[in-house]
């Protein structure tokens, strides 16, 4: 897992907001994926905030624990 602040964002990522997010803004999490990783960011600072990058195994572990 890494919390790199990318100077150049990974190209062509399609970001998705949590289905629990309302339409009025606020605290939302967005995720995107590519072939090797899943990326997580805070939607309030999407353009210049930190991006959490998880490998596929790390993401699978996170989802398994979140579902408990």
C-alpha positions in Angstrom: 0.0 0.0 0.0 1.2 3.5 -0.7 -0.1 7.0 -0.1 1.9 8.7 -2.8 1.0 12.2 -3.9 1.3 11.8 -7.6 2.9 14.8 -9.5 1.4 13.2 -12.5 -1.9 11.4 -12.0 -2.2 7.9 -13.4 -3.6 8.5 -17.0 -7.2 7.9 -17.9 -8.6 6.7 -14.6 -12.4 6.7 -14.3 -13.2 7.8 -10.8 -16.4 6.6 -9.1 -18.0 8.1 -6.0 -19.4 6.0 -3.2 -23.1 5.0 -3.8 -23.7 6.2 -0.2 -22.7 9.8 -1.1 -25.4 12.4 -1.4 -25.8 14.9 -4.1 -25.0 17.9 -1.8 -21.3 17.3 -1.6 -19.6 16.8 1.7 -17.3 13.9 2.7 -17.1 11.5 -0.2 -14.6 8.8 -1.2 -13.9 8.1 -4.8 -12.2 5.0 -6.3 -10.6 4.2 -9.6 -8.7 1.1 -10.9 -6.3 0.1 -13.6 -4.8 -3.2 -14.4 -2.5 -3.4 -11.3 -4.1 -1.3 -8.6 -7.1 0.4 -7.0 -6.8 4.1 -6.2 -8.7 5.9 -3.4 -9.1 9.7 -2.9 -11.1 12.3 -1.1 -13.5 13.9 -3.5 -13.1 17.3 -1.8 -9.5 17.5 -2.9 -9.7 15.3 -6.0 -7.5 17.6 -8.1 -4.6 18.1 -5.7 -5.0 15.7 -2.8 -3.2 12.5 -1.9 -4.2 9.3 -3.6 -4.0 6.0 -1.8 -2.8 3.2 -4.1 -3.6 -0.4 -3.2 -2.5 -3.5 -5.1 -5.2 -5.9 -6.0 -4.3 -8.2 -3.1 -4.4 -5.3 -0.7 -7.8 -4.1 -2.0 -9.2 -7.6 -1.7 -8.0 -7.8 1.9 -9.5 -4.4 2.7 -12.9 -5.3 1.1 -13.0 -8.7 3.0 -12.4 -6.9 6.4 -14.8 -4.1 5.5 -17.6 -6.6 4.8 -17.2 -8.2 8.3 
